[in-house]
Amino acid sequence: MMNETILASVRGRLLARYTVLAALPASEVDDLCRTRSLQLPAGAELFAEHSPCLGFPLVLEGSVKVLKSSPSGRAMLLYRVEAGGSCIITSSCLIGRLPYSARGVAETPVSLLVLPPAVFERLLAACPGFRTFVFRLFGERIAELMLRVEEVAFQRLDQRLARLLLARVDNPIRSTHQALAEELGSVREIVSRLLKTFADQGMLTLAREQIVLIDRERLQNLADAER
């Protein structure tokens, strides 16, 4: 049984992240706080491809990567679910009563609540704010996925890699080549080869799970080059 101190803490975090739920009666919000909670370390799998969907995640802290994998083991990042966000694959699986078509992995330590399917369906029907939240994110995620399809299909990988590196605020960039490959929908070997080419040209230096950008101007010129 959740004591009042813990309940108040969870309630505060839930309403801070998902403000649309503040329209619910206080007793219903407390019931949501008492649903299944998970604390996952970075790298833990939240859901697997082809597995049944057991509930709708409300991410209170951390970030979840949603990835699509091929039989050969190649993986592509579809999108991230940050605290206060929504997983549209989970939503579509619950609405259509379908298994997962991708997998979710904790990118950082994650704290979340998991709403049972019946509770998710009741909120969609009874809470206009929650319904708007879910379907608005559907639209935003579909737009993001269409942009990713366009990038993969029509843009050169070296330009996309240059843009990805420039978009990172940390320097040195702490990332594995595999993680960068997943972001780009490529394979580690090709990304490693491109990074070595960038290093040979003096645009960056490489170390273990670390990339230091040296010549941002040349990287920007590459990213902006005519396709």
PyMOL commands that set and color helices and strands:
alter all, ss='L'
color gray80, all
select helices_A, chain A and resi 4-17+19-23+26-33+88-96+117-126+128-154+157-167+177-184+188-200+216-224
alter helices_A, ss='H'
color red, helices_A
select strands_A, chain A and resi 36-40+45-47+56-61+63-69+75-82+103-106+110-115+204-207+210-213
alter strands_A, ss='S'
color yellow, strands_A
deselect
rebuild
show_as cartoon
